[in-house]
Each structure stands twice: as structure tokens, then as C-alpha cells.
Amino acid sequence: MVIELTTMVNNEEVVERCKRGDSLAFTELYKAHSKDIYNTIHRLVNHTAEAEDLLQECFITAYHGIHKFENKSNVKTWLSRIAINKSIDSLRKNKVIFGELTGSEENHWDKEEIDEGEFEFKVSEVKNAISNLPPGYRTIVNLYLLENIPQEEIGKMLGISHSTVRTQYKKAKGKILDTLKMKY
């Protein structure tokens, strides 16, 4: 019988050690959370090298700001917020526009309800369909579905109205289903 031991990082203890200047504690924090934070960033920017750069920037920001962290939330949540904000800033620098929609951007998914229950797809197919969305749609889908950020908050983060977030999310779902339907 093989017993696998896993080491759980006590985030509160590690954060306190980081605040005291313990560089090994920050290494522990990085090792414990870098993979999840990288995945969050990569889902948003959809580019490996850029995601790696943003991951480093995220942890540099965390290192310099760790003394401000108050353990009111989970450190992973705090790191995720830093990562999301850096990713959104990067998208803006790359001219991704999270603007209000006009009537001319209407598509057939605005007029009909989507019965998602009639489809069964592999996770990899859905992930691929999401990664192939235009950056604005992909950002909203990832923030809402995978990061569990409410649509109202997404609107504030992106500087757009809640109704635009809701509409873009609905359109993104339609585009994902269109992509998945083409495979069958």
C-alpha cells in the first residue's frame, strides 16, 4: 500500500512569514498558487508567453504589496484579483475594447433561447471553443464562469454596463454553441 503525502500550505502562516521578509515563505506561496494563477491569466490573455510574463508581474506586485494583505480573504483570491487586473490591463494595452454594444451587433442568439441541455461535449472541446472566442467575449466568459465574478462586478472592472456584460455573455454562449455544433 502506497501512502501519498501532500503538503498543505498554511496560507495565513506563510503570509505572516512573507510580511516578516522571509523569502522562502514567498517561494512557498508561489509554488502553492502559481499554477492556478497562471491558468487564470492564460484563459484571459490566451497567449503563453504573455501569460508567463503576467504571472511574474502578478507575483512581483504581490511581493511588494504583501504587507497590505489583511487575511480578510483567501490569499489565492487576492492573487487571482491581481492576476485578473493585470490581464485586463494587458488586454487593454493590446487594444481589446470592452465597449457598449450597438444594435447592429445583434445576432440570432439574441432572439432565441438556448437549450444547453440538448448538447453533450467533451471538456476539451468546450475549452477550445472558449479559447477561440474574440478577446472581449472570452474575457467575460472566463471571469463569469470560471472566476465566479458577478456580472455587475465584471462591468465595473471592464468599464462597461451590466447589460453589456449580460448581452456579451449571452452572445459568447451562442458562439460557443455554434462552434460546438459545427463539430457534429
N, C-alpha and C positions, 0 to 999 in steps of 0.2 A: 504494500500500500504506500503510495507516494503522497506526502502531505506538502501542499504548496503554500508557502508563507508569502503573504503580501504585506508590504509595509504601508500603513495608512499614515498620511501626513496629518499631523495635528495643526491645522491651519492657524489657529489662534496662537499657539506656541511659536510656530515658525514666523508669523508676522511680528510678534513681540521681539524675537531674536533679530529679525531684519531691522526693526526700529532701533535696536541697540548697535547696529553696524556689523552684524555677523554675516559676512559674505557667503559662508557655507549655507546659512539658512536661506538666503536668496536663491542659491543654486538649487536647494530642495524645492523651493516654491516654483522655480522654473521647470524643474523636472516633473513635478506633480501636475502642472497645468499647461505646459507649452503645447502639447499635442491637441488638447481641446481648443485652446485659444487659436492655434494655427488653423484648425478646421473651420472655426467661426470666420476667421479672416478670409480664408480661401473661398468659402462659399459666397462671400460678398464680392471680392475683387476678381475671382475666377482666373487668377494668374499666379503660378507657383513662385516665381522669383519675387514678385511684388508682395505676395503673402509672407514670404520669408523675411523680407525687409521690414514689413509692418509688424511682424511678430517681435523682431528685435526692438523696434521703436516702442512697441507696447510695453515690453519689459523694462526698457530704459526709463520710460515715463513712470512705471510702477516703482522702480528702484528709487527714483528721485522723489516720488510722492508717497512712499510707504508710511512716512510719519504722519500723514494726514488721514490715513485709513483708520477708522474707528471701530472695526469689528461689529458694526450695526448690521451689516450684510455679510454674506459669504465672500471670502476673498476671490473665489472664482467668478462670482457675479461682478465684482469690482473690476477684475482683469478683463472680463468679457465686455464690459462697458467701455473700457479704454480701447480695446481692440475694435469694437464696433464704431466708435467715434473716429478712430484713426482710419478705418476702412472707408467710412463715408467721406471723410476729408480727402482721401486719395481718389475716390470716385469723382468727387467734385473737381479736383485738380485735372483729372482726365476728361473733363467736360461732360460727365454724365449729368443730365438735367432731370431733376425731380420736380417737374413743373406741373401746373394745373392743366387738366385735360380740356380740350375744346370739343365741340360737338362733332367735328369732322373725324375725330379719332374713334368713333363708335364702331363696334364690330358686332357680329351676330351673337356673341356671348352676353351682350348687354340685354338682349331681348328674350332669351330663353333660360330657363333654369337648367342647371347641370345636375344630372343624376349620376353622381360619382360611384354609387353602389353597383352600377352595371359593368364596371371595369375592374379587372384584376391585372396588376402589373407587378413586375419584379422591382424591388427597391432600387436596383442599379438603373433600371430604365427611367424611373421617376427622377432619380438624382441627375441623370444625364439630361432629361428634359428640362429640369430646373436650371442646370448649368448653361443650357443653350438659350435661355431667355435673354431678352435685351437687359442691360445692366440695371435699369430702373425697376423693372418688374422683378428681376432676380433678387435685388436688394430687399424689396418689400416682402416677397415670399419668404426669404430666409429669415428676416427679422421677425415676421409674424409667426410662421410655422415652427421654425427651428430654434429661435431665441426666445419665443413666447413673450414678445413685447406687444402690448396692446396697440391697436391701430391708431388710437389718439396720440399715443406717445411717439409712434413712428412718424406721424405727421409733423409733430413738433421737432423731432430730430432732423427730418429732411426739409423742413421749412415749407411744407405743403399742408393743405387742409385734410381733415379726417376723411371727408367724402372722396377726395382724390386718392387717398391710400386705399379706401374700400373699393373704389372703381378699378384702380390698377391691380389690386389683388384679384378681383373677380376676372379681369381680363387675362391676367397671368395664369390663373387656373384654366381658363379656356384655351390658352396657347399650349399649356402643358398637356391637356387632354387631346388637342389637335395633333400634337407631336406623337403622343402615345397611340392614338387611333391609326396613324399612318403606318405603324409597325404591324397592324393586324388587318 
